[in-house]
Amino acid sequence: MTRTIVAIIVTVAATGALAWWIKADWEMAWLLWMIIMPPAGGALGLLAAALLRGQIEIVTGVGMAAAIVGLWAASSTRHVWDDDADRARAGQRAAALAASTDLIEARVRELLGSEVDVLEVQPAVVGGNIRKKPFRFLLEREPAVVRLRVTFALGPARPLMLRLEGDSLTASQTAVDSAQLRPWVIREPALARRFPAPAFTVAGAGPWMPGNIVGVRVEHSDSDWSLLLLRVGGTAGLEKVREVSSAESRAELARAAALAGRPVRDVRIDPWQASGVSYIPSKRFHFIGLTGNRRTDLRLVARVEGDEILYETADWFGPF
């Protein structure tokens, strides 16, 4: 009887070890283990009974029962545990990095090789788990990883994902190559940073492919502006191709009105907004030619065509 008890103890221990060894997130594959484990437990019981000279029927039955219980315990308990201390440390580093916009912007500019502007940084912590993987007795630790989702005020339209490796921020080469080929966006903070003015009108709704030329009207008031032609992308981020002062563009618009047989006394922005950025899909900057009589005021347009600005009259009821 003593040998049978010893064989039972050995069988239960071996079956429990087997259940722990296979424990993992098997999902539907647990159904397969329900078929395999009871015979396996019985075989372990048979082997223990034969080696220790116990009663084969009892030990084999106990082995099958232990396998069923062990399988239930392995499948119903957790396979992943949070490493709270590691995640907390990573969370603190992520928050500190997210607040260091200048540092992140400098690193992103280095990675992309262009003077992009960062609009927002969203930190996240992934990993930081202790996981039981199949066919292993020891638990494996997955260290917490800090990731930063960088959105641009000037730069690729899609955010760039950065990760913290040691003390340096990096991105996969695939992500960098993809970002360099994607269309760019130009948002208000990027324009305000480069061209101090209360209002801007951008010729085009974007996004723009790197190398494209976009027109921007920098507006200080309805009678004070300048027209810029900017190349998107490249080392400078926004490279100034050409700048036309309000005096020069006002003279060209007045000349277009005179050629149409309707001379004007002055030119104003139409419509005038006090602040912010507006995007015009038609790439046409609109002005009003003042004649001294509101009934005869003229609609004028500065139209961006490639790296040129064309000046012409327009119908009041024509496309905006």
Secondary structure, 3 states (H helix, E strand, C coil): CHHHHHHHHHHHHHHHHHHHHHCCCCHHHHHHHHHHHHHHHHHHHHHHHHHHCCCHHHHHHHHHHHHHHHHHHHHHCCCEEECHHHHHHHHHHHHHHHHCHHHHHHHHHHHHCCCCEEEEEEEEEECCEEECCCCCCCCEEECCEEEEEEEEEEEECCCEEEEEECCEEECCHHHHHHHHHCCEEECHHHHHHHCCCCEEEEECCCCECCCCEEEEEEEEECCEEEEEEEEECCCCCEEEEEEEEHHHHHHHHHHHHHHCCCCCCEEEECCCCCCEEEEECCCEEEEEEECCCHHHCEEEEEEEECCEEEEEEECCCCCC
